[in-house]
Amino acid sequence: MRLPFLLLALPLVAGAVRPLAAPAAPAARLAVARLQYDGGGDWYANPSSLPNLIAAIRQRTTLDVEPREVRVTLMDERLWEYPFLHLTGHGTIRLTDAEVARLREYLLRGGFLHADDNYGLDESFRREIRRVFPDRDLVDVPLRHPVYHIVYDLPQGLPKIHEHDGKPARGLGIFIGDRLAVYYSHESDLGNGWEDVGTYREDPQELHEQALRMGVNLFAYAVTSRPGA
């Protein structure tokens, strides 16, 4: 079922911060960008996840998102075109000093990063995002935040897809002003929930649906909260 989603009716989130010397961000391309990184992690994990998420966004909203994922590195000049950056993997991520500076600038200029711990990424992601924002903490995103209500109402917040360590799913974030700039899905494995039904036999259909709803909300929030959107 296609849900009504009128961009002009959505409240924009105020208070975003951008460097005074930074040029205006280029016009956004409505695409889901997967981040390629070094360090040993499998950035390419969950191959059917983003195609399924993109299909859901196209079918369930009026957002004319590009039909295929794009893949970028932090040093790619195309980075500025994409308001939504997805990072996942099971292993280690390690950024150079230049990449740390680039990611910080991308986020300060209105970009949005969704990091999804595919089990094993947690320690290195926390280390690297601390380098990006040594002055800002990862905090629990309140359940009243628009990211849980912008298209679908998710009163319980981030869905729990895989058990892993048996801990509850946590949606953590970094805010720039009032704008949520980084969303970290921890102890959830959201990307596994986006994959084709049947990929993981223990996952019921309803978890796939919950995961897709969360993903649609993430993308919708990212593109409508961007300064100048």
Secondary structure, DSSP 8 states (H G I E B T S, - for coil): ------GGGS---------TTS---------EEEE---SS--TT--TTHHHHHHHHHHHHSS----SS-EEE-TT-GGGGG-SEEEEEESS-----HHHHHHHHHHHHTT-EEEEEE-SS-HHHHHHHHHHH-TT---EE--TTSGGGTSSS--TT-S-----TTT---EEEEEEETTEEEEEEEESS-HHHHHS-TTSSTTS-HHHHHHHHHHHHHHHHHHHHHSTT-
